[in-house]
Structures are given as structure tokens and as C-alpha cells.
Amino acid sequence: MSPVIPETQKGIIFYEPHGKLHYKDIPVPKPKPNELLINVKYSGVCHTDLHAWHGDWPLPVKLPLVGGHEGAGVVVGMGSSVKGWKIGDLAGIKWLNGSCMSCEECELGNESNCPEADLSGYTHDGSFQQYATADAVQAAKIPKGTDLAEVAPVLCAGITVYKALKTSEAKPGQWVAISGAAGGLGSLAVQFAKAMGLRVVGIDGGPGKEELFRSLGGEVFIDFTKEKDIVGAVIKATNGGAHGVINVSVSDAAINASTKYVRANGTSVLVGMPAGAVCKSEVFHQVVKSTKIAGSYVGNRADTREALDFFSRGLVHAPIKIAPLSTVPEIFEKMEKGQIVGRYVVDTSK
């Protein structure tokens, strides 16, 4: 029997950048021929959601907008052309909601770089609602029996940092520095790095950050609120610099420092995107040390499958705090103040 789908649902919606976040009744969307309709049970809350609400980026955002792009739930409906899915399957809504699948980037498996990419919680109403749509090709297949609350952050934060670690080209036994190591992305990056056989230096600051980092298996923690010479501290801890750096912090200064403490022939990977940020590197040192600066966006379908496999095998878990969907405004306020340790996940039923 097909599930009974209501006409309206609860969701968080805003009508202008930085406008009031309304928790209200909104229509349940109808899936297009290529889309799934997913009953979202839980959604992670990502810094990108804050950027979308603020209107921070030079990309037009859909208005009005339902944010969110880390949704985990159950397939309750689908369009006429959908293949490979059935009602009752567990599905994930990712940042990349859909792509054209016919351009050069899509052909090469770089769907996130598609010029026609459709983005959940940005150009496509996202997962801060009880029912949401997603392109059936890009929706994540979640194994039966998975804890939907805990897997939700893996659908963006987890896939993103896993792809960034691959982009760093750091090999087992080598050092990776994670700038912003105790945040939502950083806490997952530490675990993926450990599972990939890397040694981890974490850079972060504030109450509870070091304890979380060490509980996740991190090896060396550098508190930027206490250590004045971050560059020197990383170089000393790694005996020459980190082979790879994953920048998930939202600080210009932290990003620029990473170009100085990365090891010769290493890669500093840019992931976090503070509004208006510029990455500066001293050309002489970059040339002489033969270092690289690489941007890493969200992962493709293969990265998604691989990242979810790490999760399914118990090698990574998301340190989450579950809160009602209605509290998204308060969560954003904490995020703005840098008060979040780990990841908030919202329960759409509350």
C-alpha cells in the first residue's frame, strides 16, 4: 500500500535574505517525473544553511526558501521515470540535489561542478521540512536499519570531508592537519582521516573542543586561543609540516596560515567558505616548496557510496545533538557565535 501523503506539512521557510525564519504549515511538494518524494525524518544543520539564509555567496538563492541539505528519510512517492527505487527505501537528500548528467563535468563524474547543478536548500527547497523532493539519480541510497539521525550529517559534512581528504592525496601514515577540527565537518574529518590511516593534527579553540577531538582519535591538538604561533606548532608536531591540510574553519587567517604549515609537495585543501574570503599564499615559498592549493566541493555519487560505507562499518559516527525542527533559528544563533561542538540534527516531527 502506498503511504498516505498529506497536502500540508511543517517546515522552516524564509522570504528574504536574513529575514525571519518561519516555522509554519507549507504545501507538500509534488515530485517531478525524475524525482523521489522523501518523508524526511531528520536533517543535519550545516554552516552552508547559515550562508544560504544570510545570502553570503555570489550565487542567486531561491526565494522563498526551505533550507537544509542533510536530510535522511523514507521514500514515499516517486515520479513516472524513476528507476532503481521503491516505496519504503531509505534515502538521503544531499547538497547536490540534481545535475544535467550530459555535460563534460557530469560525464567525468564531477556532477557537483555541473553548470546546471540544482542545490538542496539553495536553488531547490531542502530538508528543513517533513517532505522534500530529490532527483532519483543523485539521492543517496541508505542501507536498511541505518540510524537516520546519525547518518544525516554524513550526507553533506561526511561526504564533503571524505572528498577533501582524497583531494589532499595524503597517504596512510602521513600527517593531515584539520583546521576547525571540532566542528561539524571537522569532527567527521578526524574520523575519516583515522579510518584512512592518516595521523591527525587538529586546530580549534574553545570549551570542549580538545576533549571531543581526542575522543575521536585525534593525535595532536593545537588550541588557537592559547598558541600564538600556529604555523610553528604544526611544523614542530609533524616534523616538517602537514602532508595535507583540510580547511573547514571559517577564518581567513586560518586558511592563509595553512599555506605556510603545509609540507613541501603537500596540498592545502579549501573547504569552508567564509563570506568574501581570499586565500593568500607567498609565491616564493609555494614555488620553492612545490605546494598545492586545491578547492574541494561536495563529493560525487561514488564518494557518497564510499563515505556511507565507512559509516555503515562503524568507522565514523557523527557526534550529534538532536533538537526539534522548530528550533532552527536558535541553532543558527549558536552557529553564528561559534558555540556548537559537533553537529545539530533536527527532528522534523517536532
C-alpha positions in Angstrom: 0.0 0.0 0.0 1.2 3.5 -0.8 1.7 5.8 2.2 -0.9 8.5 2.7 0.7 11.8 1.8 -0.7 15.0 3.4 -1.3 18.2 1.5 0.5 20.3 4.0 3.4 19.9 6.4 5.6 21.7 8.9 8.7 23.4 7.6 11.2 26.3 8.2 10.9 28.9 5.4 12.2 32.4 4.9 11.2 35.0 2.3 14.3 37.3 2.1 18.0 37.1 2.9 18.4 37.2 6.7 14.7 37.5 7.0 12.5 35.9 9.7 12.7 32.2 9.8 9.1 31.0 9.9 8.1 27.6 11.4 4.8 27.1 9.7 2.5 24.9 7.5 3.6 24.8 3.9 2.5 22.7 0.9 4.0 19.2 0.4 5.8 19.3 -2.9 4.9 17.0 -5.8 7.7 15.0 -7.3 8.7 15.6 -11.0 9.0 12.6 -13.3 12.7 12.2 -12.3 12.2 12.8 -8.6 11.6 11.0 -5.3 9.3 12.3 -2.6 11.1 11.7 0.7 9.5 11.8 4.1 12.4 13.5 5.9 12.8 12.2 9.4 16.0 14.1 10.4 18.1 16.8 8.9 21.6 17.9 9.8 22.2 21.7 10.2 25.2 22.9 8.3 27.1 26.2 8.1 26.1 26.3 4.5 22.5 26.6 5.6 23.5 29.7 7.5 25.3 31.2 4.5 22.2 30.5 2.4 20.0 32.3 4.9 22.4 35.2 5.1 22.7 35.4 1.3 26.5 35.4 1.7 27.5 33.9 -1.6 27.6 35.3 -5.2 25.0 32.7 -6.3 21.3 33.5 -6.5 19.3 31.7 -3.9 15.7 30.6 -4.5 13.2 32.7 -2.6 11.2 31.9 -0.6 13.4 29.1 0.5 13.2 26.0 2.7 16.8 25.4 3.7 18.6 22.2 4.7 20.6 19.7 2.7 21.4 16.8 5.0 18.0 15.0 5.0 17.5 11.4 5.9 14.2 9.7 5.4 11.9 7.2 3.7 10.8 7.2 0.0 7.0 7.7 0.0 6.5 8.7 -3.6 8.2 9.0 -7.0 7.9 10.3 -10.5 7.0 8.2 -13.5 10.5 7.9 -14.9 12.3 6.9 -11.7 14.2 3.6 -11.8 16.1 1.7 -9.1 14.0 2.8 -6.1 10.9 1.5 -4.4 8.5 2.9 -1.8 9.9 2.3 1.7 13.6 2.6 0.7 15.7 4.8 2.9 17.1 7.8 1.0 19.3 10.8 1.7 19.0 14.4 0.4 22.4 15.9 -0.4 23.6 19.4 -1.2 23.7 18.3 -4.9 20.0 17.6 -5.5 20.4 17.0 -9.2 22.6 17.7 -12.3 22.2 17.5 -16.0 24.2 14.3 -16.4 25.1 15.2 -20.0 27.8 18.0 -19.8 31.5 17.4 -19.7 31.7 17.7 -15.9 28.9 15.2 -15.4 30.5 12.8 -17.9 33.7 12.9 -15.9 31.9 12.2 -12.6 32.2 15.8 -11.4 28.5 16.3 -11.1 28.9 18.9 -8.4 30.6 21.2 -10.9 27.7 20.9 -13.4 26.7 24.4 -14.6 23.1 23.3 -14.2 23.5 21.8 -10.7 20.4 22.0 -8.6 21.3 22.6 -4.9 19.2 21.4 -1.9 18.4 24.3 0.4 19.7 26.8 -2.1 18.1 26.5 -5.5 15.8 23.7 -4.5 13.7 23.6 -1.3 15.6 21.4 1.1 15.3 19.2 4.1 14.0 21.6 6.8 10.6 20.2 6.1 8.8 16.9 6.6 8.6 16.0 2.9 11.1 17.0 0.2 11.9 16.1 -3.3 15.3 14.9 -4.8 16.5 13.8 -8.2 16.5 10.0 -8.1 19.9 9.7 -9.7 21.6 11.9 -7.1 19.6 10.9 -4.0 21.8 8.8 -1.6 20.9 5.2 -1.1 20.9 4.5 2.7 21.1 0.9 3.9 18.1 -0.6 5.7 18.4 -0.4 9.5 20.6 2.7 9.5 20.1 5.3 12.3 18.7 8.1 10.3 19.5 10.8 12.8 23.2 9.8 12.9 23.6 9.3 9.2 22.1 12.7 8.3 25.3 14.8 8.8 27.3 12.2 6.8 25.2 13.2 3.7 26.9 16.5 3.4 29.6 17.0 6.1 30.8 13.5 5.9 30.9 13.2 2.1 32.5 16.7 1.8 35.4 16.0 4.2 35.9 12.5 2.8 36.2 14.0 -0.7 38.6 16.7 0.7 40.8 14.0 2.3 41.0 12.3 -1.1 41.8 15.6 -2.7 44.7 16.2 -0.3 46.4 13.0 -1.7 47.8 12.3 1.8 48.7 8.6 2.2 48.4 6.2 5.2 51.0 7.1 7.9 51.2 10.8 6.7 50.1 13.8 8.6 46.9 15.7 7.9 46.0 18.9 9.7 42.4 19.7 10.2 41.7 23.4 10.8 38.3 23.6 12.6 38.8 20.0 13.9 35.9 20.0 16.5 33.1 21.5 14.4 30.5 19.6 12.4 32.8 18.9 9.4 36.0 18.7 11.4 34.7 16.1 13.8 33.9 13.9 10.9 37.1 14.7 9.1 39.1 13.5 12.1 37.3 10.1 12.0 37.6 9.6 8.2 41.3 10.6 8.4 41.9 8.0 11.1 39.9 5.3 9.2 42.1 6.1 6.1 45.3 5.5 8.1 46.3 9.1 8.5 47.8 10.9 11.5 45.8 13.8 12.6 46.7 17.3 13.9 43.6 19.2 15.0 43.4 23.0 15.2 40.5 24.6 17.1 39.7 26.5 20.2 37.0 26.9 22.9 35.4 24.8 25.6 35.1 21.1 24.9 36.9 21.2 21.6 40.1 19.3 22.6 38.1 16.7 24.6 35.9 15.9 21.5 39.0 15.8 19.2 40.8 13.3 21.4 37.7 11.2 21.9 37.5 10.8 18.2 41.1 9.5 18.0 42.9 12.7 17.1 46.7 12.7 17.9 47.8 16.3 18.4 45.6 19.2 19.3 46.6 22.9 18.9 44.4 25.4 20.7 44.5 28.6 18.6 43.2 30.6 21.7 46.4 29.7 23.6 49.0 29.0 20.9 50.3 32.2 19.3 52.5 30.5 16.6 50.1 28.1 14.9 52.4 27.7 11.9 55.4 26.8 14.1 53.3 24.5 16.3 52.1 22.4 13.3 55.5 22.2 11.7 57.0 21.0 15.0 54.2 18.5 15.7 54.5 16.9 12.2 58.3 17.2 12.0 58.2 19.4 8.9 54.6 20.3 8.1 51.4 18.5 7.3 51.3 16.5 4.1 47.7 17.6 3.7 45.5 20.3 5.3 41.7 20.3 5.4 40.4 23.8 5.9 36.9 23.6 7.4 37.2 26.6 9.6 35.5 29.9 8.6 38.5 32.1 9.2 40.6 33.9 6.6 43.6 33.9 8.9 43.4 30.1 9.5 43.2 29.5 5.7 46.2 31.7 5.0 48.2 30.0 7.8 47.6 26.6 6.2 49.6 27.6 3.1 52.6 28.1 5.4 52.5 25.0 7.5 51.7 22.6 4.7 54.7 20.3 4.0 56.8 20.5 0.8 54.8 18.9 -2.1 51.8 18.8 0.2 48.3 20.1 -0.5 46.2 22.7 1.4 42.6 21.9 0.6 40.0 24.7 0.8 36.5 23.5 2.0 35.0 26.2 4.3 33.8 29.3 2.5 33.7 32.4 4.8 31.9 35.3 3.0 34.3 37.3 0.9 37.4 35.2 2.0 40.6 35.3 0.0 43.4 32.7 0.2 46.8 34.3 0.2 50.0 32.3 -0.4 53.6 33.6 -0.7 54.6 32.8 -4.2 58.3 32.3 -3.4 57.6 29.7 -0.7 54.8 28.0 -2.7 57.2 27.6 -5.7 60.2 26.5 -3.7 58.2 24.0 -1.6 56.2 22.9 -4.6 53.0 23.0 -2.6 49.4 23.0 -3.9 46.2 24.8 -3.0 43.1 22.9 -4.1 39.4 23.6 -3.7 37.2 20.6 -2.9 33.5 20.8 -3.3 31.0 18.1 -2.3 31.5 14.5 -3.4 30.0 12.7 -6.4 27.9 9.5 -6.3 30.9 7.3 -5.8 32.2 9.4 -3.0 28.8 9.2 -1.4 28.7 5.4 -1.6 32.2 5.1 -0.2 31.6 7.6 2.7 28.4 5.8 3.6 30.2 2.5 3.6 32.7 3.9 6.2 29.7 4.9 8.3 27.9 1.6 7.9 31.0 -0.3 9.0 31.1 1.8 12.2 34.4 3.5 11.4 32.8 7.0 11.7 30.0 8.4 13.7 28.5 11.9 13.9 28.7 13.5 17.3 25.1 14.8 17.2 22.7 16.8 19.3 19.0 16.2 18.3 16.7 19.2 18.5 13.2 20.0 17.2 12.9 21.4 13.7 11.2 24.4 15.2 14.5 25.4 16.9 16.5 26.1 13.7 16.6 29.8 14.4 18.2 29.2 17.8 20.7 26.7 16.3 21.6 29.4 13.7 22.2 31.9 16.5 24.6 29.4 18.3 26.3 28.8 15.0 26.9 32.5 14.4 28.5 32.7 17.8 30.7 29.6 17.3 29.1 27.8 20.2 28.4 24.5 18.6 30.5 21.4 19.3 29.8 18.6 16.8 26.6 18.7 14.8 23.0 19.6 15.4 20.4 17.3 13.8 16.7 18.4 13.7 13.8 16.0 14.2 11.1 17.1 11.6 8.3 15.7 13.7 8.8 18.3 16.5 
